[in-house]
Amino acid sequence: ELLDYDQVHYAQADGDYSRVHTYDRSYLCTSSLGELEEKLPAGRFARVHRSYLVNLSKVAGVRRPSPDRLRLQLADAEQTELDVARRQARQLRERLGF
């Protein structure tokens, strides 16, 4: 099934494949997370963890569970929360403008 990238909220590593999550569904994708990262528009998607690639326009909120950690809340049906890896946090703060 083909999806418009605007429908994608985030992609998650799933072994050698990836799982693409939309507002209320998920799809198994035969591409790896790295391959998806190359295909999706870099200005809209960010790798926030080795296991997650997030559509920045679907971020509903950002929390700081500790001074050096970030957690994203997405605007999907489940209000998914994803931890941001420490090495990705600084770059993500710059991209989100805070």
C-alpha positions as CSV (number, residue, x, y, z in Angstrom):
1,E,0.0,0.0,0.0
2,L,1.3,3.4,-0.9
3,L,1.1,6.2,1.6
4,D,1.6,9.9,1.2
5,Y,4.4,11.0,3.5
6,D,2.1,13.5,5.2
7,Q,0.1,10.5,6.5
8,V,3.2,9.1,8.2
9,H,3.6,10.0,11.9
10,Y,6.7,7.9,12.6
11,A,8.6,4.9,11.5
12,Q,10.0,2.3,13.8
13,A,12.7,-0.3,13.2
14,D,11.3,-3.8,13.1
15,G,14.2,-6.2,12.6
16,D,15.5,-5.9,9.0
17,Y,12.2,-4.1,8.1
18,S,10.4,-1.1,9.5
19,R,6.9,-0.4,10.7
20,V,5.3,2.8,9.4
21,H,2.7,4.4,11.8
22,T,-0.1,6.7,10.6
23,Y,-2.7,8.4,12.7
24,D,-4.5,5.1,13.7
25,R,-2.8,2.2,11.8
26,S,0.6,0.7,11.2
27,Y,2.1,-1.0,8.2
28,L,5.0,-3.4,7.8
29,C,7.5,-2.0,5.3
30,T,10.2,-4.1,3.6
31,S,12.6,-1.2,3.7
32,S,14.9,-0.7,6.6
33,L,14.7,2.4,8.7
34,G,17.9,3.7,7.1
35,E,16.5,3.2,3.6
36,L,13.3,5.1,4.6
37,E,15.4,7.9,6.1
38,E,17.0,8.3,2.7
39,K,13.7,8.3,0.8
40,L,11.6,10.6,3.0
41,P,12.1,14.4,2.9
42,A,14.9,15.3,5.3
43,G,13.4,18.7,6.2
44,R,10.2,17.0,7.5
45,F,11.5,13.9,9.1
46,A,14.2,13.5,11.7
47,R,16.0,10.5,13.1
48,V,15.4,10.9,16.9
49,H,16.7,7.4,18.0
50,R,18.3,4.5,16.3
51,S,14.8,2.9,16.3
52,Y,12.7,5.9,15.3
53,L,12.2,8.3,12.4
54,V,9.6,11.0,13.2
55,N,7.6,13.4,11.0
56,L,8.3,16.7,12.7
57,S,4.9,18.2,11.7
58,K,3.2,15.5,13.8
59,V,4.9,16.4,17.0
60,A,2.2,17.7,19.4
61,G,4.5,18.3,22.4
62,V,7.9,17.9,23.9
63,R,8.7,17.0,27.5
64,R,11.9,16.8,29.5
65,P,11.7,13.8,31.8
66,S,15.2,14.8,33.0
67,P,17.6,17.7,32.2
68,D,19.4,15.8,29.5
69,R,16.5,13.8,28.0
70,L,13.7,14.7,25.6
71,R,10.4,12.9,25.0
72,L,8.2,13.7,22.0
73,Q,4.4,13.3,22.1
74,L,2.9,12.7,18.7
75,A,-0.5,13.8,17.4
76,D,-1.8,10.3,16.6
77,A,-4.8,8.4,18.0
78,E,-2.7,6.9,20.8
79,Q,-0.7,10.1,21.6
80,T,2.4,8.0,21.3
81,E,5.5,9.2,23.3
82,L,8.9,8.5,21.9
83,D,12.2,9.1,23.7
84,V,14.9,11.0,21.9
85,A,18.4,9.6,22.0
86,R,20.9,11.9,23.8
87,R,23.1,12.2,20.7
88,Q,20.1,13.4,18.7
89,A,18.6,15.8,21.4
90,R,20.7,18.8,20.6
91,Q,20.2,18.7,16.8
92,L,16.4,18.1,17.4
93,R,16.2,21.1,19.7
94,E,17.8,23.3,17.0
95,R,15.4,21.9,14.3
96,L,12.3,22.5,16.5
97,G,13.6,25.9,17.5
98,F,14.1,25.7,21.3
